[in-house]
């Protein structure tokens, strides 16, 4: 399977980030590409990360919780 045809999955991590696996192409709201250097990335859901859109673990200290 070629990299462009590789399946992309998005998994919500309980009380944490969205884990994106595969050859996803991320973009800013304005359509600019966001460089991804790993096959798995964690995207912030709490809104407090200093490296948005990526997770920096701030959700742990902030007490961020997701619905069950």
Backbone as a ProteinNet text record, in pm:
[ID]
protein_1_A
[PRIMARY]
XXXXXXXXXXXXXXXXXXXXXXXXXXXXXXXXXXXXXXXXXXXXXXXXXXXXXXXXXXXXXXXXXXXX
[TERTIARY]
84.9	0	89.2	63.3	144.7	110.7	203.3	181.9	56	27.5	-90.1	-218.9	-212.3	-331.2	-342.5	-246.3	-248.1	-370.2	-432.3	-551	-515.4	-597	-579.9	-687.2	-646.9	-743.8	-728.9	-841.2	-843.2	-912.1	-838.4	-889.1	-889.8	-1006.4	-1008.1	-952.6	-851.4	-791.9	-870.7	-918.1	-998.9	-929.4	-1000.9	-950.4	-820.8	-801.5	-678.6	-697.1	-591.2	-590.1	-659.2	-666.4	-705.5	-576.8	-567.6	-449.8	-477.5	-394.1	-408.5	-296	-333.7	-235.5	-248.9	-135.4	-136.8	-87.9	-107.5	-55.7	-154.8	-190.9	-284	-212.4	-285.3	-233.9	-309.5	-240	-302.5	-284.8	-386.9	-383.8	-433.6	-387.1	-439.3	-579.3	-648	-779.3	-771.5	-657.7	-638.7	-592.8	-580.2	-541.5	-392.7	-313.2	-168.1	-132.8	-42.7	-4.8	68.8	44	114.8	207.3	335.8	434.1	414.8	408.8	397.9	517.1	594.2	715.7	703.9	586.5	566	444.3	438.5	323.8	203.6	228	121.1	141.7	36.9	43.4	-75.3	-58.3	-164.3	-209.7	-339.3	-395.3	-467.8	-446.3	-503	-655.1	-720.6	-865.8	-902.1	-809	-842.2	-834.1	-760.6	-747.4	-637.6	-561.1	-460.9	-316.8	-294.2	-158.7	-85.6	43.3	125	182.2	157.6	208.7	93.5	-21.2	-138.1	-101	-154.6	-267.2	-227.8	-99.1	-51.8	-67.3	-78.1	-92.3	44.2	49.8	173.9	156.8	42.5	18.3	-48.6	-77.3	-138.6	-272.9	-341.1	-472.6	-465.5	-352.2	-337.4	-340.8	-263.1	-255.9	-384	-454.7	-575.1	-697.5	-687.2	-802.5	-904.3	-862.1	-952.5	-1017.3	-1147.5	-1222.1	-1312.8	-1324.4	-1414.6	-1538.1	-1645.9	-1767.1	-1741.9	-1811.6	-1799.4	-1871.6
-117.4	0	123.5	218.4	339.7	430.5	523.1	614.9	696.9	738.3	820.7	741.4	608.3	524.9	464.4	495.4	440.6	491.1	401.9	435.4	528.9	630.2	723.8	694.3	687.2	669.1	781.8	820.1	921.5	858.7	852.6	788.6	888.7	915.7	1004.5	931.6	988.4	930.8	982.5	893.7	938.8	1048.9	1158.6	1273.2	1329.2	1314	1361.1	1397.1	1384.7	1431.3	1335.6	1379.5	1293.4	1236.1	1104.6	1041.7	1015.8	1073	1058.8	969.5	856.6	760.9	749.5	742.1	726.1	850.4	851.5	958.8	1074.1	1131.9	1245	1371.1	1456.5	1586.9	1690.7	1759.2	1859.3	1997.7	2083.3	2220.4	2315.6	2441.3	2545.9	2583.4	2667.1	2714.9	2785.9	2847.5	2919.8	2832.4	2700.7	2609.7	2588.1	2647.6	2628	2490.9	2418.4	2286.2	2296.7	2199.9	2188.1	2068.5	2092.3	1984.7	1879.2	1754.2	1640.4	1550.3	1521	1441.5	1301.2	1268.1	1135.2	1069.5	937.5	862	870.6	900.8	920.3	1055	1137.7	1267.5	1279.7	1359	1384.7	1529.1	1546.4	1679.5	1722.8	1846.9	1902.5	1908.9	1867.6	1884.1	1977.6	2003.7	2087.7	2236.7	2271.1	2411.2	2486.8	2421.2	2489.3	2463.2	2378	2344.9	2468.6	2475.9	2586.6	2554.9	2433.1	2394.8	2352	2419	2385.6	2381	2290.2	2203.6	2076.7	2063.1	1940.6	1946	1830.5	1818.1	1828.9	1903.6	1911	1854.7	1789.9	1727.9	1819.1	1943.7	2039.5	1990.9	1906	1856.7	1787.3	1725.4	1654.5	1751.8	1858.1	1956.4	2038.8	2056.8	2139.5	2063.7	1930.7	1850.3	1830.6	1844.7	1826.5	1689.4	1686.3	1561	1557.1	1438.2	1417.8	1344.2	1351.6	1277.4	1129	1049.9	903.8	855
0	0	0	-85.7	-92.4	24.8	57.2	169	149.4	24.9	0.9	16.3	3.6	18	157.8	245.1	379.5	456.2	527.3	604.7	719.6	740.2	850.4	953.8	1080.6	1187.9	1288.5	1348.6	1453.3	1573.8	1684.6	1805.3	1919.6	1978.3	2095	2216.9	2280.2	2399.3	2519.1	2607	2721	2801.4	2823.1	2899.2	2841.8	2711	2648.3	2502.7	2425.3	2286.6	2189.4	2064.5	1953.4	1896.3	1886.1	1827	1679.9	1594	1448.9	1401	1339.9	1289.4	1138.2	1070.8	925.8	854.3	725	639.3	628.9	741.5	743	697.2	628.5	587.9	668.1	758.4	843.5	784	805	754.8	861.3	853.6	940.4	891.7	968.9	926.5	791.5	764.4	638.9	523.2	546.8	439.9	424.2	512.7	506.4	563.1	498.6	550.3	683.7	770.8	898.4	884.7	906.3	891.4	999.7	956.7	1047.6	1021.1	1125.6	1107.4	1164.7	1220.1	1278.5	1217.2	1225.7	1173.3	1267	1394.9	1492.7	1558.6	1560.2	1627	1721.5	1824.8	1922.1	1905.5	1878.6	1861.1	1988.3	2027.6	2150	2142.1	2252.5	2265.2	2378.8	2471.1	2586.7	2553.2	2447.3	2407.5	2479.7	2565	2646.3	2604.2	2505.8	2462.6	2411.9	2440.9	2389.9	2252.1	2201.8	2069.7	1978.2	1991.8	1910.4	1763.3	1689.1	1720.6	1795.6	1827.8	1890.8	2042.4	2104.5	2248.8	2315.5	2426	2503.8	2644.3	2670.4	2800.1	2901.8	2865.2	2956.9	3010.2	2933.5	2977.6	3112.9	3142.7	3270.7	3388.1	3379.6	3488	3499.9	3388.1	3389.6	3437.6	3444.8	3486.3	3375.3	3250.2	3135.4	3139.4	3117.9	3115.9	2994.1	2935.6	2823.8	2873.7	2797.7	2832.5	2815.8	2891.3	2882.7	2760.5
[MASK]
++++++++++++++++++++++++++++++++++++++++++++++++++++++++++++++++++++

